[in-house]
């Protein structure tokens, strides 16, 4: 089992640029989650999908953030335009329902 | 507003002693609780969980205690080992879908 795979591991870009984070969940898991980790708020849920359908995106900070899951094996989180305050570690996780979540190793995003 | 709180950002313990990590929650609808462990540059990994119908769950050196009336959760590690040094997150869910995480406690086990 390869686990949840996220890419890139690190991303450094300038303010205003579009950023796309990618996630491949564990095969057979029917739920996928995007989190953002900051020192102040810990792990914040941004959005989650069940069977490729977005269920709750109330954690998405603003319209600059969007997420898609075109199929069961791939999801993207896009920020456009990016801002310095978006700098954080972004985690993707997947789970069977019910069950604990399995996390990827994260993408460390730095917006200059 | 944080529904799951870990008020101690860090904890240091001597090897062989007990580590106690604490977590408080505000939502009485939470019925499933988990602890995750996170090493630097890695994602959190699931450690142990407890359902609200229980007040204790044990797995080897790790025991989770749940006090529903106090809305309090704790993780005990006995005996603590240097490899236990990591950030520990508690999480809670009312539905099994949406999980709410605390801000984490960094545990250092001193050899």
Interface residues (C-beta under 8 A of the other chain):
Chain A: X4 X31 X33 X35 X39 X40 X41 X42 X43 X44 X45 X48 X50 X55 X56 X91 X93 X97 X98 X99 X100 X101 X102 X103 X104 X105 X106
Chain B: X2 X6 X32 X34 X36 X41 X42 X43 X44 X45 X46 X49 X89 X91 X96 X97 X98 X99 X100 X101 X102 X103 X104
